[in-house]
Each structure stands twice: as structure tokens, then as C-alpha cells.
């Protein structure tokens, strides 16, 4: 079964006063669109195409995390040629603190600053701020916090975050939300959700009052919260759906709850979120998590796992998981991954990579990070092919067993 739908939002123009050149650059640019191309006949898995002013993104997609404007250990060339990334992430909290919005604006936005000319998404920084236990204070107005770098005092409000994300200039920007702990009780979760929804109204107000700074459009995604409580998740999904945003995100999962509970929350939310808009599951996850999310109708993912685990000698492959510090690889002279898509998968051996990790050589971190990201992009690309072919369900069952296997 396949379906095709397309959504567009009205094009906005920049102010004319003293902005003639910007207006000329912007007038032919449009808001992000999403074309839903295929749906799997047996599951809710979908294949689509997101179109932004910085190019197209084929979904389902995994987005490498470039917290401070770079994906750790990788060049832009690595991301394009080895990983085959279509979109990367930046983080508002970290980029606000360093290098700061003044430098980013002088550079012409993050795209010009880091040389990445494809789409970028920025998280609002809310998760990072709320992780600063003991050095932050939450109020209706926003969140006051102290920098983890130098202890200086700052405040994030919905309006301030929208301004910062305008300065960064990502194609997709996220609303400021409170991400409560996964262990929150119902009363706290409900109170937190109310605050997140009120902040969202302020985010959209500020977003609609302001214009992009660099001559291309930006899209604001709201975030569904509600912890692991079905009624709160439904309430949030309905509120978010009512905003008619260009896309929608699901946050506050993969924070300690059992995987099956996460999958249940995805199902609850996706029953409500509009099918014609892209759905982004934030901060997830393992290869198996990606496949389960795709089966339930998720289009976009991000996570630090492939790079963080890679730096700790954990490699994900189509046959299972390898710990490259294990003695068993010391004299294994076969390619790192004979099925891999990155050039170093065939060029280097398992024995050599084992040696590099044992010797604490930086090259080990680079090889493992590139391999893992390339594998994640391969995995979602294969999922897309099987959705289009109509056999995603049977392929996914086989792959979940393989990618969770310990080698």
C-alpha cells in the first residue's frame, strides 16, 4: 500500500526596510515540505522526503549529533562521503555558550561557520539545561542556570531560545520544553506538561514575530511530552497536532523507562499526530530502537550512541555488536566489517582496530565513529528500501535479531 500527500505552509517574506538584498535572496525560498511516498502494508512504517532550502532528506533518517557544531572526530567530508549524512544536529545550549550568537551571526549562521551546506536541526537546549541539577532554577518565565564552563549566570525563556535559534540558523528548530525525569510521578508530570504547552505558545508567538536572518526559511517543531502516562501523552499529542507545525517531535523517552514502555508511548502518540507531517523521536537510540520506531511510524531519529559508543570501542554491524577491546580480535585479520559501507571497514582489520584501542590511539575513535554512523545511515536507508518494496515487516524481524547479537 502506498500513499502520497504533501503539505506546505505559506511563504513568509523578510521586512523590506533596509533588507532589500535579503528579500531578494529569500523571495524564491519556501517553507519545508514533506511528501509521504509509501507506507508499509503490514506496519505503520513510512518512506518520505523532506524538502528544505538546504536540500532534501529521505526518510526514515538518522541525524548525526554535532553538539557544538561538529560531529566529534569527523570532518564535513567524512560526513558526506563516508557516513552519507543528509542532516546533522547542533545544540542551542552549547552553541549559545560557545562560540556565542555574536560569532555565529558574523559568520553568517552555523552552516557558514562549520561548512555544512546540507540541512541542520537544532535542539532547544532544554534537555541540557534541565540536566544541570543543582545549578538551575525553573519558573513560569523560563529557566535560570549557570554555565558548566565558567559558572556564569544565564536565563533561557521561550522567546530567548527562539532568538538564539534564529541566530544559529538551522533549517529545523525545536521549541523550548521541560524534559522531566523519567521517574516523575503523575502530579509532577502533569504540572510539567502544562508548563511545556504554555512555553510552546510563547515559542510560536516569538517565531511568528521574527524572521530568518540568512535568507532561507526555518521550521519550528513542537515536542510531545507526558512521561510514561498515556493520558498525558494523548493530551500533549492533541495540543501539538493543533499547532499545524511543519513537523512534530516526541521527547522525554529513552530516559530510563523499559523499551517496551517507550514503544507503547510512541504508538499512543502516533495515533494522534498528523500522518502528513514528519515525526521525530528525540534522542533514540540503539539500532533495534530505530527499527522498532520506524515500524511504529517514526521518520527521524538522533542519538549520540553511535559516536559515544564508538569512542568506547563498541561497533554496531549488520551481524551484531563487537567490543573491539576484546582479546578475540587481537589476531583477527579480516576486515572490520566486510558488509560495511565506509571505506575503512574494508581497508583496516579487526586486529589493527583492536591494537589502536589498546594503544589509546586517536585514530581508533575516528574509525569507530565513522563506521557506526555509516552503519546507522545504512540501516535507515535499508529500512526505506524495504518499506518501498513492501517487505519491511519480514526484513525488520530478521534485522532486530541480528543487530542485537553479541559477537
JOCORMO-V536810 format. One record per residue. N is the residue number from 1. OMEGA is omega in degrees with one decimal (* if undefined). NEAR is the number of other C-alpha atoms within 8 Angstrom. D_LAST is the distance of its C-alpha to the last C-alpha in Angstrom with 1 decimal. Layout:
n = (N/N)
omega = (OMEGA/OMEGA)
near = (NEAR/NEAR)
d_last = (D_LAST/D_LAST)
This chain:
n = (1/2/3/4/5/6/7/8/9/10/11/12/13/14/15/16/17/18/19/20/21/22/23/24/25/26/27/28/29/30/31/32/33/34/35/36/37/38/39/40/41/42/43/44/45/46/47/48/49/50/51/52/53/54/55/56/57/58/59/60/61/62/63/64/65/66/67/68/69/70/71/72/73/74/75/76/77/78/79/80/81/82/83/84/85/86/87/88/89/90/91/92/93/94/95/96/97/98/99/100/101/102/103/104/105/106/107/108/109/110/111/112/113/114/115/116/117/118/119/120/121/122/123/124/125/126/127/128/129/130/131/132/133/134/135/136/137/138/139/140/141/142/143/144/145/146/147/148/149/150/151/152/153/154/155/156/157/158/159/160/161/162/163/164/165/166/167/168/169/170/171/172/173/174/175/176/177/178/179/180/181/182/183/184/185/186/187/188/189/190/191/192/193/194/195/196/197/198/199/200/201/202/203/204/205/206/207/208/209/210/211/212/213/214/215/216/217/218/219/220/221/222/223/224/225/226/227/228/229/230/231/232/233/234/235/236/237/238/239/240/241/242/243/244/245/246/247/248/249/250/251/252/253/254/255/256/257/258/259/260/261/262/263/264/265/266/267/268/269/270/271/272/273/274/275/276/277/278/279/280/281/282/283/284/285/286/287/288/289/290/291/292/293/294/295/296/297/298/299/300/301/302/303/304/305/306/307/308/309/310/311/312/313/314/315/316/317/318/319/320/321/322/323/324/325/326/327/328/329/330/331/332/333/334/335/336/337/338/339/340/341/342/343/344/345/346/347/348/349/350/351/352/353/354/355/356/357/358/359/360/361/362/363/364/365/366/367/368/369/370/371/372/373/374/375/376/377/378/379/380/381/382/383/384/385/386/387/388/389/390/391/392/393/394/395/396/397/398/399/400/401/402/403/404/405/406/407)
omega = (176.9/177.7/178.9/174.8/-178.5/176.7/174.9/176.1/-177.8/176.6/176.7/178.7/178.7/177.1/-176.5/-175.7/178.7/-178.6/-174.4/-178.1/178.0/-179.0/178.8/179.9/-170.0/-168.1/179.8/179.9/-179.3/176.7/-179.5/175.1/177.5/176.6/176.9/-170.8/-176.9/168.7/-178.2/-176.4/-175.7/-179.1/176.1/179.8/-175.1/171.1/-178.3/177.3/171.7/177.1/177.5/178.1/176.2/175.5/-177.4/178.6/177.4/-178.4/3.1/-174.7/170.2/-175.4/176.6/-176.1/175.7/-168.3/-175.5/179.6/176.8/171.1/-168.8/173.5/-175.5/173.1/175.1/177.9/176.3/-177.1/-177.4/-170.3/-178.0/-176.7/-175.4/177.3/178.5/179.8/176.9/-179.4/165.3/-177.8/-174.7/-179.4/-175.7/-179.1/175.4/-179.5/-176.8/14.1/-178.5/-174.3/-180.0/178.8/-178.7/178.3/177.4/179.9/-175.7/180.0/-175.2/179.1/-179.6/-176.3/-176.4/175.5/179.2/-175.0/175.2/-177.2/175.4/172.1/173.6/168.7/-176.4/-175.1/-178.5/-178.6/-179.2/-179.9/-177.4/174.1/-177.7/-177.5/177.2/-179.4/175.3/-180.0/-175.0/175.5/176.5/-177.9/-177.8/-177.6/174.0/-177.9/175.3/-179.1/175.3/-178.3/-174.3/178.1/-179.9/-173.9/-178.6/175.7/173.1/169.0/176.5/-179.2/-179.0/-179.8/176.7/178.5/179.5/-179.1/170.7/-178.9/178.0/172.3/177.5/178.9/178.4/179.8/-175.0/177.6/175.0/179.3/170.5/177.3/-176.2/178.2/-179.7/-179.3/-177.3/175.7/-172.9/-176.9/-179.6/-178.9/-179.9/178.1/179.5/-178.9/177.8/178.5/179.1/-179.9/177.2/176.3/-179.7/177.2/179.4/176.5/-178.8/178.3/-179.6/179.4/-177.5/178.0/-173.8/-177.9/173.6/-175.1/-167.2/172.7/174.6/-172.4/174.4/178.2/179.0/176.7/170.5/-173.4/174.3/174.3/179.8/179.7/-177.0/-179.3/-173.7/-176.3/178.1/177.1/178.2/178.6/-178.9/-179.9/179.0/178.6/-179.6/179.7/-178.1/-178.1/178.7/179.9/179.4/177.3/-176.7/-177.8/174.7/-178.7/174.2/175.7/-174.8/178.3/175.9/178.6/176.8/-177.8/-178.0/176.5/176.7/-179.5/178.8/179.1/177.1/-179.6/179.9/-176.6/-175.6/171.5/-173.3/-178.4/-176.3/-177.9/-175.6/178.3/178.8/-178.8/-172.9/176.5/-170.1/171.0/-176.6/0.2/176.2/175.4/178.7/176.5/179.7/-178.9/178.3/177.9/178.2/179.6/-177.1/172.5/176.3/-177.4/-172.6/-179.9/166.4/177.3/175.6/-173.4/-177.1/179.5/-179.7/178.4/177.2/178.9/177.3/170.6/178.2/179.1/174.1/179.1/179.4/177.8/179.5/-173.5/179.9/169.1/-171.8/174.1/-178.6/-177.0/-176.0/-177.9/-172.8/-179.4/176.1/-173.7/174.6/179.6/179.0/177.6/-178.1/178.0/-174.6/-178.4/178.9/-175.3/-178.2/177.8/179.8/-175.8/-177.4/179.8/176.0/-179.8/-179.1/179.2/174.7/179.1/-178.9/177.6/179.3/-179.0/179.8/177.9/-178.8/-180.0/178.8/-178.4/179.7/-179.6/-177.0/-180.0/179.0/179.9/-175.5/178.6/177.8/177.8/178.8/179.3/175.1/-175.9/-179.8/176.0/176.6/177.2/179.1/179.5/-177.8/172.9/-179.4/-179.7/178.4/-178.9/-178.4/-172.9/-178.3/177.5/-177.9/179.0/179.1/-174.8/178.9/178.2/-178.1/-172.9/176.8/180.0/177.5/-178.3/*)
near = (7/8/8/8/9/9/10/9/8/6/7/5/8/10/7/7/5/5/9/8/6/10/13/8/10/12/8/6/10/12/13/14/12/15/12/14/12/13/15/16/8/5/9/11/13/17/15/12/12/13/10/13/12/8/8/10/10/10/13/15/13/11/13/13/12/12/11/10/11/12/11/6/8/12/8/8/8/10/12/10/7/12/14/9/11/12/11/12/15/15/14/14/11/10/15/10/8/7/8/9/11/6/8/14/10/7/9/10/14/13/13/10/9/8/8/7/7/9/15/12/13/13/12/15/11/12/10/8/11/11/6/9/6/4/7/12/7/7/6/5/5/10/12/11/12/11/10/5/5/6/7/7/8/8/8/9/10/14/9/8/13/12/8/11/13/11/11/13/13/15/13/12/14/12/15/14/13/11/10/10/8/11/5/9/6/7/6/8/12/10/8/10/13/8/11/12/11/8/11/13/8/10/13/9/8/11/10/7/6/6/9/11/8/8/9/11/13/12/12/13/13/12/12/13/13/13/13/10/8/9/6/12/16/11/8/13/12/10/9/13/12/6/6/6/10/14/12/16/12/13/11/13/13/10/7/7/10/6/8/6/9/12/11/8/11/11/9/11/12/10/6/10/13/7/5/10/11/13/13/12/14/12/11/12/12/7/12/10/10/12/12/9/12/13/11/13/11/15/14/13/15/14/12/9/9/13/13/9/10/14/12/7/14/12/14/12/12/9/8/12/13/11/9/12/9/8/5/6/11/11/7/9/8/8/11/11/8/8/6/11/10/11/7/9/15/12/7/10/13/15/12/10/12/13/9/12/13/8/6/7/9/7/7/13/14/11/9/14/15/15/15/14/12/14/14/11/13/9/9/14/10/8/12/12/8/11/15/11/7/9/10/12/10/7/9/10/8/8/9/11/8/10/14/10/9/6/7)
d_last = (36.8/37.3/39.5/40.9/42.4/43.2/44.4/46.3/48.1/51.5/51.5/52.8/54.9/55.3/58.6/61.3/63.0/62.1/58.9/60.2/57.6/54.7/56.2/56.4/52.8/51.7/54.0/52.0/48.7/47.6/45.5/41.9/41.6/38.9/38.9/37.0/36.4/34.4/33.2/30.9/33.0/30.8/29.6/30.9/28.6/30.8/31.0/33.6/35.0/36.1/38.9/39.9/42.3/39.5/38.0/36.1/32.7/31.0/29.5/27.1/26.2/24.0/26.0/24.7/26.4/29.0/30.5/33.3/33.7/30.7/27.0/25.8/25.6/26.2/29.5/31.0/30.4/26.7/26.8/28.9/27.7/23.9/22.9/25.8/26.6/29.7/30.6/29.7/30.6/33.0/34.0/37.7/37.7/36.3/38.2/41.4/41.2/40.2/41.5/43.7/45.4/48.3/46.1/44.1/47.4/48.9/45.8/46.3/43.3/39.6/39.2/41.7/40.5/36.9/37.6/35.4/37.6/35.4/35.4/34.6/34.3/35.3/34.5/37.6/36.4/37.2/33.8/34.0/37.6/37.0/34.2/36.9/37.8/41.1/42.1/42.8/45.5/45.4/48.6/49.8/50.6/47.1/44.9/46.1/43.6/43.4/41.3/38.3/39.5/43.1/44.1/46.4/47.4/46.6/46.9/45.0/47.0/46.2/48.8/47.7/44.1/45.3/47.4/44.5/42.3/45.3/45.4/41.7/42.2/39.0/39.2/37.9/38.8/37.9/40.5/40.7/39.6/39.0/35.4/36.0/33.5/31.3/33.1/36.6/39.1/40.9/44.0/42.2/40.0/43.2/45.1/42.3/42.1/45.8/45.6/42.8/45.0/48.1/46.2/45.0/48.7/49.5/46.6/47.9/51.5/50.7/48.5/51.4/53.9/52.2/51.2/48.4/49.3/48.0/49.3/46.4/45.6/43.3/42.0/41.7/39.0/39.7/37.0/36.8/36.4/37.2/34.3/33.1/36.7/37.2/40.9/40.4/37.6/40.1/42.9/41.0/39.8/43.4/44.7/42.2/42.8/46.6/46.2/45.5/43.3/41.6/38.2/36.9/34.1/32.4/31.9/31.3/28.1/24.6/26.6/25.4/26.2/23.9/22.1/24.3/27.4/26.4/26.1/29.4/31.1/30.0/31.6/34.7/35.2/34.5/37.2/39.6/38.6/40.2/38.2/39.9/38.5/35.0/32.9/30.8/28.3/28.3/25.5/22.7/19.7/16.0/15.1/15.7/18.9/20.1/19.8/21.6/24.2/24.9/25.5/28.0/29.9/28.5/29.2/28.1/25.4/24.9/22.7/22.0/18.3/17.0/19.2/19.2/15.5/15.3/18.0/16.0/13.1/10.9/10.0/10.0/9.6/11.0/7.9/5.9/5.7/5.4/8.0/10.1/12.3/10.2/12.3/9.9/10.4/14.1/15.2/12.9/15.6/14.1/14.5/12.4/12.0/14.2/14.7/15.5/19.1/19.9/21.6/19.5/16.3/18.1/20.4/18.2/15.6/12.3/14.6/17.3/15.4/14.2/17.9/19.2/17.4/18.6/22.0/22.1/23.1/23.8/22.5/18.9/19.7/21.3/18.6/15.9/18.5/19.6/16.2/15.4/18.9/19.1/16.0/17.8/21.0/19.6/18.2/21.7/23.4/21.7/22.7/26.2/26.4/25.5/28.0/30.6/29.8/30.1/26.9/24.8/24.6/23.0/20.6/19.6/18.8/16.3/14.7/14.5/12.3/10.0/10.0/9.4/6.3/3.8/0.0)
